[in-house]
């Protein structure tokens, strides 16, 4: 048996009790309409929330759990479950590993039916409490977003300084742009490879990224590529090609003749 030989009694108030949410299993899942969202809390520690929705074959489902973005201490995970409430179809922990801890998953529905979303803390079952709030958003969007490079444009000569890459992006279907990924390729197309330049998850000031070209050598044939994603996981790719990197403005008139 167990013996307890070290304890204390104090006058601190007991932690507040959580209001039962009643959606701790697939059988008691909260119904969530596609195109809707819900505000909730993971409480007490170890709580797991389930949501049920219906979808049709060909639907492009996107689910986003917003917590860090809203100032909550919750580090979410999201799992998409099949109609039996057990088989996992998709899973996401962090949007950007170790940086954006809110969860975002996308999935193309293969058949008409009922599906479930399972939301819990990354450090389950330790995390939970009345401050562990979140917003869960569910969208359906079959149409890729529209986008174009604002800067640079194909064929430009660029200075070997920090360059602000800018993309003009919009999503006519209404779910909105979630983020933009930027890649770049050196002028060595024989042995070089595409490299990740960075991502932009906040479009409030436009979709952009500062790319530091100051350490690169003078070269021609440089390219930038962007993948523009909406909240359902549809994406559009666009590129700026045949770019040149030189020291500064003194080279531009000569190279543009």
Secondary structure, 3 states (H helix, E strand, C coil): CCCCCCCCCCCCCCCCCCCCCCCCCHHHCEECCCCCEEEEECCCCCCCEEEEEEECCCCEEEEEEECHHHCCCCCEEEEEECCCCCCEEEEECCCECCCECCEEEEEECCCCEEEEEEEEECCCCCCCCCCCEEEEEEEECCCCCEEEEEECCCCCEEECCEEEEEEEEECCCCCCEEEEEEEEECCCCCCCCCEEEEEECCHHHCEEEEEECCCCCCEEEEEEEEEEEECCCCEEEEEEEEEEEECCHHHHHHHHC
